[in-house]
Amino acid sequence: MTTDTPRTLPDGRAIPLMTGAERPMLESWLAFHRATLAVKCAGLDDTQLRLAAAEPSSLTLLGLVQHLAEVERTWFQRVFGLDVPTVYDSGDGYALEAGRGIEEALAVWRREIARGQEHCAGLSLDDHGQIPDGPMAGVEVSLRWVLIHLVEEYARHNGHADILRESIDGSTGA
């Protein structure tokens, strides 16, 4: 078996490509981290998904899913020319609403992933977009940079998700 043959972990996540072209490798790492976030949320009820792990932080698994929906929209749609508003009123996605549970948040997150993939499908790694707002508004970035940044963003937040999940039910793992 070659190392670029897709393989999966027991929890169903595809192991990222270890050889091959740059874009599929970057996209496989991003897919792995997206799947990791979903695994961290699996099997928990709405109350558990709203629990914060460490005072004074109000960070929750539900808030992370919402935040990463916002991240997906910003970096793959807004940066690459789509004039779309933020997903949530808070702009960062962390704020929780009583009526919005995990099923809705996951559906929104998955929708933003699909829209971003569709929008960027025809772009090359060297194509550029512009950061739409914030302290780096107007700065030009390549799709390559965005993919690397999103792998980092998910990896960092999956570390938070590890701590949150362990504090909720003791579950640990990749």
Buried (B, 14 or more C-beta within 10 A) or exposed (E): EEEBEEEEBEEEBEEBBEEEEEBBBBBBBBBBBBBBBBBBBEEBEEEBBBBBBEEEEEBBBBBBBBBBBBBBBBBBBBBBEBEEEBBBEBBBBBBBEEEBBBEBBBEBBBBBBEBBBEBBEEBEBEBBBBBBEEEEEEEEBBBBBBBBEBBEBBBEBBEBBBBBBBEBEEBEEE
